[in-house]
Amino acid sequence: MQLKKLLSCKTPVHFIAYALCLIGLIADILFLVLDGADQTFTIGCFACVLVGSIAGLAHFFFGWKNVLLWASSLLYTAAFGFHLSVALPSLSDWWNGVNFIGGNQELALAFGAIFLIIDLTLMVLNFFDKRAA
């Protein structure tokens, strides 16, 4: 494969999606390192973000008619759902001003926001025209 040929058929939308997937991969590693031992961590979220990021970055080499970018955004949606299902009781404590469930609410909120922003942006980018001129 020639790098010049691969780069010539990519649009700015592709590069934004790749950057988001790279940011998501870095955030996923930080999610494991910083929140891995906490009860707001879920392996389902970690796995979905990891596979979603890899799928999005693999689109650079294997286009497959943007199926990988769609799969990436759907996996980020599943990851956010996993994260929300585990982090919501802890965030409920934070909103109510009690400490019943426990957990690191700040990290849960931060990573939930990161995964949601990446998910929504990837979803919107999937509807853009990705044909090279």
N, C-alpha and C positions, 0 to 999 in steps of 0.2 A: 504494500500500500504506500502510496506517495502522500506525504503530508500536504503538499501543495494542492493535490487533487481533493483531499478531504476538506481542506480549508476553503477551497473555492466554491463548494456546494453548500456552505453554511451561511445563514443569515444572522443579523444581529439578535433576532429572537432566539436562535439556537444558542448563541454565546451567553445570553442572559440566563437561559435555562440551565446551561452547563455550570455557570457561576453559582446559581442557586443550589444545584445539586452538590457542588463542592462545599459550599457553606453548610449545607445540611449534613454532609458527611463529617465535617469538622465539628459541628454542633452535636452530632450523634456520639462521637468519641468523647467530647466533653460531658455529654449526658451520662455516659457510662462511668467516667472518671469521677465526676463531681457528685452525681446523684445515684450511683450504682448501688450503694448500701442502704439507701433510704427507702421508705415504703411508698414514695411517690414514683419510684422507678418500676417500669414493667418491661420484661423481655420482649413482649409483643411489639411495643412501640420501638424499642431499639432495633429489632430485626426488620420491621417494616421500613424504617428510615434508612437502615443500612442497604437493604435490597433496592429500595426506591432510588437512593442516590447512585448506586452502582448501575442500575438500569438507565437512569438519566444520563450518566456519563458514558455508558456503553453506546448510546445513540450516536456519539461522535464517530464511532467505527462502523456500526451496523445501523443504518437508517431505518429499515423495515417500515417505511411509510409512517413514521412518527408513532408507532405503536409503543416503543420504549418510553417516549415522553409521556404518553397517556398512562402507561403502567406506573411510571414514577409518580405522577400526580395522584393516582388512585391509591398507591401504597402510602403516600404521605397522608391522605385522608384517613386511611385505616390506622396509621400511627397516631394521628391526633385523637382518634376515637379511643384507642387503647390508653393513651396518656390521660385523656379526660376522665375515663372511667376509673382510673386509679387515683388521680390527683384531686378530683372534685371533692371527696370527703375532707381531705386536708385543707383545701381552699375554703370549704364551708366553715371550718373552724376559724380561719383567718377572718372571714367576713363577719362572723358572729362574735368575734372577740373572745373565744374560749380556746382551750387546748385539750380537746377530747381525743381526737384521732391522732394528732401529731404529724410529724413529717416536715420537710423543708418546703414551706409554702412559696418562698421567693424563687427557689430553683424550679419548682413545679410550674409556677406562673411564667417564668422566663422561657423555659424550654417549650412549654405549651404555645406561647406566643410566637416563638421562632418557627416551630413546626407548622403552625397555622398560617403564618405569613408566607412561608415557602410554598405550602400547599395551595393557597388561594392564588398566588402569583403564577405558579405552574399551570393551574387550571385555566387562568385567563390567557396565558401564553399559548396554550394548546389551540386556541381559536384564532390565533393570528396566522397570516399567510407565511408559510415557511419555505416557499419556493425561491431558490436563488435566481437572481435576475440574469 
